[in-house]
Amino acid sequence: MRITVTIALVAFGLSGVSAFAQSDNFYADKTITIVCWSGTGSLYDVNARFLGRHFTRKLPGNPQVIVRNMTGGGGVTATNHLASAAPKDGTTLAVVARGMGIEPLLGGEQTRFDPLKLQWIGSTSPEVSVIAVRSETGVRTLDDLRTREVAVAGPAPGTDGVTYPNTLNNLLGTRFKIVTGYRSGPEMVMAVERREVEGRGSWSWASFRTEGADMLKRGELRLLVQMSLRKSPELPDVPLVMEYAKTDEQKKILQVILTGQTMAWPLVAPAETPKERVELLRKTFLTMLADDEAKAEAKKLGIDLEPVSGAEIHSLLESVYATPPAIIDQVRELSGRKK
């Protein structure tokens, strides 16, 4: 699965120019709504508002952009809304939970969308997540969790904070106790600080650098493992979860589970969005993230910029959905999704 993106400039024929000209006119005097699955203050929310500001600057027609937070179901509510009730003309987009790309594959009963039909616009970067626990637990490695139960916060089924610890419990014999119902990252941070829980089942490293860094410096937290297909260069001493896989089958299972890390902060449009508008949105997305003003603001906000294209996200999902059914059945069972 690829991590680094190369952006190629493609010369469009006359028909392409005509299509883009129509899209250019479309967004004049329009308002785009970006639906964000997570609560205000979360990094998903920060990401959505960052994208909105730069779409206003860079998208032909300079439309107004507003962000609407729509929490619930660990991101399923927002994604279902985009696929069903939202306008299909390119004026409604959504920043969805990264796990939504494989949620139907894992048997999510509440899903009302087909990830292979949705129009993926792109992601600001891939992501590495960590599992962190309070140091007072005495837990130093995943191996310690085979004999000691640790309560970790997670939003809802289908989110990384639930899927990851469930999978490790069943695949490696760890003993995470998952406490669900949290609506945002800041809520889970407070729960860890107040000792309502002893850690988090998944913590995006981009968020941890601002939310958890002080606790780590004070010695209150320990990072157990990186949940990704590659290590962060900032965490050379924290083991990668793939290092714990003993068989090819275990590696394949983890690769499916970790799909969302490559499409970490996905922006998506409804399936029925006109093709020329999708292409314009994708093109603008990549162009604006290469802009100096966007780079400067991203650095200030703690948003990593290593853009993943919408076409690449779609290709990744096609590959995952072609995974042999026997492996998918195991993924469902091990992640706690199959009873």
N, C-alpha and C positions, 0 to 999 in steps of 0.2 A: 504494500500500500504506500503511495507516494506522499511525501511530506512537503518537499520544496517545489514551488511553482515557477515556471518560466512563462512570462506573458508574451505572446506573439502578436504582432500587428498584422492584421489581415486586410488586404485590399478588397473592397467590395465592388461588385459590378454595378451596372446602372440600375438594375432592379433593386439591389440592396440600398443604394443611395436614395431611391424613391421611397422605399419602405421607411428608412430612417427619417426622411424629411417629413413624412406623415406623422411619425411618432414625435418629432421635434415640435410640431404644431400642437399635438394633442395635449401636452402638459402645461401649455401656457394658460394661466389663470385657474389652474387646477390645484387641489389640495390632496396630498398623498397622506394616508394614514398608515403608520407602521405599528402593528399590534405586537406588543412584547409580552411573552408568556410569564415573565417574572415580575416581582414587585419593584417599586421605585427604590433606587439606590443599589440594586444588584448590578453586577458587571454586565449582565445581559441588557439591563435597562440603560446603563451608561453607553453600551455599545450601540443600542438602537438610536439613542438621541444623538450620538456622534455621527452615525450614518445619515440621520435626518438632516443635520446641519449642512453636511457636505453634499448631499443630493440637491438641496436647495441651491447651492452655489454652482454645481456642475451639470445637473441634468438640464438639457435644452428646454427652455420655457420657464426655468427657475420657479417651479411650483412651491407652494408652502408645504411643509411637512410637519405633521403632528404625531406624537407617540401616544398610544393608548395601551395601558397595562391591562392585561386580561389573565389573571392568575386562575389556577384550578387544574386539578388532575395532573399535576406535574408537567404541564405543557400541552396536554391533550386538548383541553378546552380551547386554547388559542388556535391550535392547528386545525381542529375541527371547524372552528368559526371561519378560518381562512378558506378552507376547502368547500364550505357549504354556503354560509350566509353572506360572506363578504363580497363586495363588487368584484367582477371578473375582468375589469377593463384596464388593470394596471395601476389603479389608484389606491389599492390596499395591498400592503406587503406585511410580512410578519418576521420577527426574529423569534425563532422557535427553539425549544430545548434540543440540544444536540442528539439526544436519544430518540427523537421523533422519527428519524430516518429509518430506524429498524424496529420501532414499536409495533407496527402491524405484524412484522415477521416473528416477533416474540409472542404474538397472540394477544396483544392488547385489546380487550373486549370493548372498550369505549371508543376506539379509533374509528373515524368516519372519513378516512383519506387514504390515498394510495401514493406513497412516497415516490414511486417511479413515474407518476403523472404530474406531480407538483413541479413547478418551475423554479429550480434552485438558482438564485442570483449570485451567491457567493458567501464566503466567510472571511472575516478580517485576518484570521490566522488559524493554524491548527492549535491544539492545546495539550498540555500535560496536566494531569490532575494528581494530587497526592492524597493519601490517607494519613490523617494526623490524629494522634491521641494525646491525652494529657500525660505528662511525664510521671505524675504521682501514681499512675496505674502500674508502673514497673515494667510495662511492655516496651521492649526495645526493637523487636523484629516480628514479622508475621508468624514465625515459628513459635514465639511466646504465646500467640493467640490460640494455639491448639489446646492450651490448658487453662487459660484465663479468659473469661467473658468480658467484653468491653462494649458499653452502650454507645452507639454512634448516631448522630442526627442524619436524617434523610428527608427529602420532600415527600415524594409519592412514588408508587410503582411506575417504572418506566424512566425514572431519572437515575443518573449515575450514582447518586448517594444511596440508592436502594439496590440497584442492579449489581454494582461492584462488590459490596460486602456479601450479598447473597451468593454470588458466584464463587467468591473466595471461600466462603463457609463450605460450600458443597464440593468445590474442586480441590481445595487444599486442606480442608479440615479446620479452618479458623473458627472462632466463636464470637463473631460480631453479633450483638443484639441491636437491631435496627429500630430506632424510634422515629416514626414518620409524622407527617402533618405540618412540617415547617413550610412556610410560604415563600421564603427568600433566603439568600445567603446571609444577609445581616441578622436575620432571626436565628439562624444556626450558629453564627458567631457568638451571639449573646448567650445562647444555650450552653455553649462550651465554656464561656467565661464565667457563667453562673454555676457551672458544674451540674446543670440539669442532665447533661450527657457527658461522656468522657472523650468524645472526639467527633470527627465527621467522616462519613463513609466515602465522600469524594469532595475534594476541595480544589477548584481550579487554581493552578499556580499563579496565573495572572491576578486572581482575587487574593490569594494568600499573601502575595507580596505587600499588600496594603492592609488586609484584614487580620492576618495572623502573624506578621513579621515580629511585632513587639512581643507577643506571647512566646514566640520561638526564642528571641534574644534573651528574654527573662528566664529561659529554661523551663517554661511551663508546658511546652509541646514537644513531641517527638514525631518526626516524619518517618513513616514505616516503609512506604513503597510508592513508586511512581506508576500511575495507571496510564500507560500510553504505549505506543509502538516504538518510541525512541526516547532516550533520556534528554532531559533539559540540561544544557551546558552549565546552568546555574546550580545543578544538584548532582555533582559527580559522585558523591558518596551515598546517595539514596538509591537502593536497588530498584531496577525495573521489574515490573511484575512478570514479564516474559522470562526472567531468569529463574522463576520458580516453576515454570512449565517443564515437566519431565518427559513428555511424549509429544509426538507430532499432533495427535488428537487434541491434547490440552492446548497446544499453541494455536490450532485452528479455532478452538472455542474462544480463546482470549482475543483473537483477531476480530471475530464477529462482535464480541462485546465492546471492543475498543474502537469500533467504526466511527462513533461519534467524535472521537478526539481529533480526527482529521478534518471534520466539518464543524469545528468547535462552536462557532457563533453564527449559525446559518440564517441567512436572509432568504426568504422564499416568497413566491407569488402563486396565486391560484393556478390550477392546471389549465383553465380556459383562457388565460391571459393571451392576447394576440401575440403571435410569434415575433413580429417586428418590434413590439414593445418590450418583450423579454430580452431580445438581443440588445436593445438600447440600454435597458437597465443593467444588463451584465457588462456591457462595454463601459458605461459610466461608472459602475462600481469599481472596476479595476483602474480606470483612469484617475478617479478622484483619490484613491488610496495611494497613488504614486505622487500626489501633489504635495508640495512642501508645507502648505498650511495644514493639511490633514495630518501629515507626519508629525508636525510640531504639536498639534493638539493631542494626537494619540499618545505621544510620549508623556505629555503632562497628565493625561488621564490614566496611564498605565495600561493602555491597549496595545498589544503587540500587533505589528503589521507584517504579515507574511501571507499575502492574499491567496486564498484558494478559490478558483473559479467555479462558477455554477456548473459548467460543463464537466468539470472534474468531479464535483460532488455527485452529479448524476451518474457518471461512469463508475464511481466507487460503489454506489448503491446497487447498480446493475450487477456488479461483481459479487456483492454480498448476497443479493437475492438469488444468485445462482449457486450458492453453497448447497452441498448435498443435504437432503432432508434429514438424514440420520444425525448430522452434525447440528442442524438447527434444533432438532428435538432435544438433543443434549443441552444446548444452550438454554432452551426454555426451562428445562428441568433444573439445571444447575443455578440459574439466575432466580429461581423461585417462582417462575411464571407458569409452570405446568404442574397441576395437582393430580 
